[in-house]
Structures are given as C-alpha cells and as structure tokens.
Amino acid sequence: MNPLAPLLFFFGKDMIRHIILFSGIAIIAWFMTLSGIVWGGYLLWISLILIATLIIWRAGDFFSPAATYIQDKHDIPQSIKAAVIDAIASSFPEFCVAIIAVILIGRAEVGISTIVGSALYNVLVIPAAAGLVASSPMVISREVVWRDNIYYLGVTLLLGAMLWMFPNEWGAGVAVIFLLAYLGYVFLLHRDFKKSKKQGADFKETEILETKTAADDADDADELELTSEKKAWMWVAGMMIVMGGASHLLVEASLSLGDMLGIDAVIMGFVVIAAGTSVPDTALSVISAKKGHYDAAVSNVFGSNIFDICICLSIPILLALAMSGEPTAIDLPQLGLIWSLIGATFLAVYFFWSNNYTLTKLKAGTMGMLYLLIILVSFSF
C-alpha cells in the first residue's frame, strides 16, 4: 500500500503538489533557522500558514458532505441546516481560533480580532471576488438583502455595543446576549422556511446545498463515499479534529510571524488568521458565481458571519467561565477595527440594495479596493 495514499486522497491530485512544495520549503527554512539565517524564520512561518490554510480548506470539503448526509438521514429542515450545519461547516475554523485564543493562550482579543477580520473579509472580499468572475451583473434576491444582511448588520452593531459597554472583560451575560441573538436568527430562518413550504416554493438554502455539492464535485475528483450514518459522524468528528489542529498551527505560525515583523497579535488575527480561515468560503462563492447561482454566492456570507460573532465568541467565553470561574479579560484598544466592519456592512447593504438589487463589477471592484485600504490602515492602529 502506498503510504502517501491517505494524503493523496485527502488533498487530491492537484493540491497535494502544493502541500509537498510548501512542506519542502518549511523543512529547508527550518534548517536555515537552525543555522542562524534570520530570514529563514520568515519563510518557515509563511509556509506553515499556507499549509494550515490548505488543510482547513480540504477538511471543510469533507466535513460538508458528511454533515449533509446526517441532515438527510434525519430530515432536518433546510432552514435549520443552513443556520447550524452549514454554518458550522464554514465557520468551525474561526470557532477553533476563538477557543485557542480564549482558553489556550489567554488572549481573547486575538479571537475577537479574527472574527471581526473574517467578517470583514467575508462581507467585502467574497462578494467582490464573486462579482468580478460572474459572467453578468449579480442580481441578488430581496430576501438575502433584507433578512440576512440586515440581521447581520444588527449583530455587528451588537458586537460594537458589547465592546463599548464592557471593554475590559466579558462574562456570562455577554455570552447569553450573543446566543439569544443567534436563536433569533434561527427563528427567522425557520419561520421563512415554513412560510415558503406552505406556498410550495423552494427555500433558498436548497439552492445553496445543491451549489455546495456541485462545488465539491467540481473541486474533488475523489468523492467521499458514505454508506452509513456512523461513518458520516466519524468523518464529521475527524474533520473537526483536523480543522482544530490546523487552526492551532495557523494561530501559532501567524503570531510567531507577527513577533518577527513587530506586528501586534490583534492585527495578525485581523488580517492573516482571518483570511486563512475564510479561504474555503471564497472558493465556494467564486464557483457559485461562475455557475450563475448568485444568491448562493453571497447568502452564505451573512449566515456564516452571524454564526462567527454570536457563537464563536459566546461559547469560548462560557467554556472559560466554567473552567476558571472567572470572566474573560479583554484588551482590545484597536476599536477602530470594529467601526471599519460596521461601516463596511452599511456599504454592503447599500451596494446590494441599489440598482434594483444588482451587484455590478464596478461595485465589486470598489468593495475589493476598500478591503485593501482597511487592511493598510489597520497596521496604524
């Protein structure tokens, strides 16, 4: 048996070459570092960041079909699946980063900055990438704009309010508020699902599910064969462990690179870690846009962001409180990052709403340039 067969199956024929290349660079850079060559350290951490990002990407590709198999077995409503299963599939790396930041390294602000950076990336870069590759201007449904986008805007304002009201520490009260906000979103999804079901309409999450499946098939020639629910749960658990390990590597490599460059850990979380955890969503949305599934290309962005802020920030706080009995300390002087997210969200609402809910290539390009501008300005915080 070929000892590389499991790796070849996991990464696929195309991506395995990149993993081998980056792994070779990492090994050479490690020896350079041992020899006292300073810039070998930069090369080492950059290559490890890229490896961790690719692992997170592929683990998500296997997690999603396994979760879908379980959903189909139990006939879970598409609305709940979209709010819970799909959100976990795309946001579990951010959840792992938040757990690592709050519990393992005791720097909750790194987790918060990663969530904020990921949300900013999702709301600007993903629609920009989708809009630029789409064959025509993207017409977005009213439902995506006025339910998902507006609710997400409310969640970002809630995050800003919590940081303004409780700038030094977060306890159970803050966590419960975020959890209640997410339950409100699940309620809206389920209400709309039942309403559309009565009208005999197809709920939009069905399209998202079909698009995700098509994207997975297009990206991976080796299909994940699931013959039992037990096997599906094993894949779900296994990929959660893989994503957790890769997220830990991403955090440690990013913070180490930041130390070498003299960049604050909060900014590394906001820029590097956030982008690393958001790559899978970007690839999925680009594929959806190329296929003409415009709602699917952008709607998962807002559901994922709502999950990131409400769940990925509340659960780690509750776990830390249960383990230590103390609230989680917060040290985030870069509050400008939060306001940049709120401002970008307002802009996204306007861009999706204007011109009869059409995202043109000009708007998409503007969103991409705005993200780059915010990233450049963030290094001055």
N, C-alpha and C positions, 0 to 999 in steps of 0.2 A: 504493500500500500504506500502511495506517495505521501510522505509526511507533510507536504505542503498542501495536500488536497483540502483540508478544512479551511485553510486561509484562502485558497483559491475559490472555494465555494462562497465564503463569507464576503470577500471583496469583489469577486467577479473578475473576468479575464482582463478587463480594461483597467480597473482601479488597482489591481494587485501590482502592476508595474510602478504606479506612483508610490505605493507603500514601500516597495523594495528600494526605490530610489531615495525616498526620504529617510528610510531606516539606514541605508548605507551612508548618507550624509551625516546622520546623527552619530553613527559609530565613529566616522572619521573626525567629526567635530569633538567628540568626547576625548579621543586620543590627543587631539590638538590642545584641548583644555588641560589635560594632564601634563602636557609638555610645556605649559606656561604661555601658550599663544592666546592672547586675550580675546581676539575676535572669534576664536573657536567657540567660546561660550555663547555668543550671539547666534552663531549658526546652529548650535545644539538646541537652544530653546526654541528657535523659529521652526526647525524641522520637527520637534516634538509637538508644537502647537498644530502644525499641519497634519501630522499623523493622528492626533487626538480628534481633530475636526473630521477627518475621513472616517474614523471608526464610529463616531457619533452618527454621521450620515448613514453609513451602512446598517448600523444597529436599528436605526429608525425605519429603514426599508423592510427589515424583517419583523419588527415589532408591530407595524401597522396591519399587515395581512393576518397575523396571529390574533390580534385584538378583534379584527373584523370577523374572523371565524367564530370566536366566542360570542360576539354580538348576534351573529346569525343563528347560532345554536339556541340562544335564549330569547330570540325575537325582541331584543331591546329596541325601543323606538329610535328612529334615526335622530330625532332631536336630542335625546339624552346621549346617544352615541357621539354625536358631534360635539356636545358640551363636555363630555367626560373622556370617552375612549380616544377620540381623535385628538383632543386637546392634550391628553397625557402623552400620546404618541409623538406629538410635535414639540411639546414643552418639557418633557422629562429631563433633558439635559440642563435646562435652566433650573428646574427643581433640585437636581443634584448639586449644581453650583451653589444654590442658596443654602442647602443643607451643609455643604462643606464650609461655606463662609461663616455661617452662624455657629455651628457645633464644633467643627474640627479646627478651624483656625481662629475662631472668635472675632471675626471681622464682618459683622452683619452689613456694614456699608458696602463691602465688595459685592455681596449678594444683591443688595438694592440697586447698586450702580449697574450690575449686569442685567438685571430685569429691566431697568429703565433703558439701557443701551440696546437690549434686544427688542424692546417695544418700539424704540425709535427706528431701529433698523427695519423692523417689520412694516411699520406704517409708512416709511419713505422709500427704502431700497427695493422691497419686494414689489410694490405697485409700479415703481419706476422701471425695474427690470422687465416685468410683465408687459407694461405699456410699450416699451421700446421694441420688444420682439414680436408683439402682436401684429398680425397682418393688416389690421384695421383699427381705428379708434375703439377703445374698450367701452362698451355700454354696460353700466352696472345697474342691477335691479334696485328699485326703491327700497326694498326690504333690507338689503345689505347696508345701505347708507343710513336709513332712519331707525333701524333697530340695533344692528351690531356696532356700527360706527359711533352712533350717538351714545349708546350704553358704554362703549369703551372710553369715550370722552369723559363721561361721568366718573368712570373708575380712575382715570388719570387725575382728575380733579380731587377725588377722594384721597389718592396717594399723596398729592401735594398738601392737602389739608392735614393728613396724619403726620407728615414730616414737620409741618409748621406748628401744629399743636403739641406734638411730642417729639422734640428734636433730639433728646438725649437717650431715651430708652423706650422700647415697645414691650408691652405685656399682653396678657390675655385679652384685654379689652380691644386693643387694636386688631389683634388676630381675629376675634369674633366678628368685628365690623367687616373685615375683608371677606370672611366666609359667608356672612349674610348677603353681601353684595353679589357674590358668585351664585348663591342659591337663587337670588332674584333673577339672574341671567338665565339659569337653568329653567326657572318657571316660565319666563317669556318664550324660550325655545319650545318648551313642551306645549304651551298654550297655542302657539302658532302652528305647531305640528298637528295638533288635534283639529284645529280650525281648517287647515288645508286638507286634512284627511277627510273631513266631512264634506268638503267641496269637491273631493275627488281629484285634487291637484297633487302634483309631485312636489314634495318638500325639497328645498334647495340642497339639503345635506345629502340627499340621494345622489345628486349630481356630483357633489364633492367626493363621495365614496367611489363612484364609478371612475372619476378622474384620477383619484389616487391609485386605484387598481391598475388603470391603464398606464399611469406613470411608472408604477413599479414594474409592470411587464416590459415597458419600453427600456427601462434602465438596466434590468437584470435578466440575463438570458436563463439563469438557473432559477426556476420558480420554486417557491417554498411549498412543499407538498405536506398538507396537513390532513391526517386521516382520523384524528380523534381530538376531543376537547382537552384531554390530558396532555397531548403533545403540543397543542396550542398554548396551554398555560406554561409549559416548560419553556417554549420559545419566548413568551412574554417575560417570564422571570429571568431567563438567561440574558435577554437583551437589556433588561433593566439593570442587571449587574454590569454588563459590558458598557452601557452608557454611563453608569455611575463611575466606573473605573476610568473611562476616557475623559469624563468631565473633571475628575480629580487631576488627571495628568494635564489637562488644558489649564486648569487654575494654577497649579504649581509652576508650569512652564511659563505662563503669562506673567505671573508675579515675579518670577526669577528674572525674566527678560526686562520687566519694568524696573527692577532693582538695578540692573546693569546700566539701563538707559537713564536712570534717575527720574522715572515717571511714577507718579503716585499710584498705589494699588487700585484706588477708586476709578481712575481714568483708564487703567488697563482693563478693569472689569467692564467699564462703559464702552470701550472700543473693541478690544481684541477678544475677550471672552464672550461678549455679546454676539459678535459676528460669527465666532466659531460655533456657537450653539444654534445659530439661525440659518446656517447653510442648507440643511435639508428642506426647510420651508421655501427657501428661494428657488431651489431646483424644481420643486413640485409646482410652484406657481408659474415659473417660466414655461414648463412643459404644458400646463393647463392653458396658458395664454396662446401658445403656438397652435393648440388644438381648437382654439376658439371658445373655450369654456371660461369666459371672463369672470362670471360670478365666483366660480371655484378658485380662480387665480387670486382673488383678493379677500373673499369672505373668511377663509380660514385664518387670515392675518389677525382679524379683530378678536375672534374667539380664542385664539392662542394667546394674544396679549392680555385679555381679560383673565384667563387662567393663570398666566405668569404673575400678574400683580396680586390677584386675590388668593390664589392657592400657594404659589411658590414663595410668597412672603409670609403667609399666616401659619402654615403647617410647621416650618422650621422653628418659628417663634414658640409655638405650643410645645414642640418636642424639647427645645432648650429649657423651657419653663418646667416641664415635667422632670427633666434630668437634673437640673441645678436648683430649681425653686426660685430662681432669680429672673427678672425681666431681661430682655436682650438689650445691651448697650448699643447706642447708635452714635457714630461720629462721622457725619456727612456734611462738611462745610460747603461742598460744591452743589448747593441747592439750585444753581443755575441750570444744572442738567435736567432737573425736574421741569423747570419752566420751558426749556427747549422742547421737551417732549409734549407738554401741553400745547405750546404754540404750533408744533408740527401736526398735532392731531386736529386742531382747529383748521389748519391749512388743508389737511387731507379731506376733512368733511366738506370744505368749500370746493375743492377740486373734483370730488366725486359727485357733488350735487350740481355744479354749474354745467352749462351747455347740455342740459337735459340728461344729466347723469352719465356724461361721456368723459372718459379719461383719454385725452389726446397725447400724441407723442411729445408735444411741447410741454404739457403739464408733467408728463412722466420724467422728462429730462430735467425740468425745474426741481422736482422732488429729489432726484438723484444729486443734483448740484447742492441743494440745501443740506442734504445729509453730510456731504463732504465738508461744507462750510461749518456746520455744527461740530463735526469731529475736529477740525482745525482749531476752532475757538475753544473747544473743551480742554485742550492742552494748556490753556492760560488760566484755567480755574484753579 
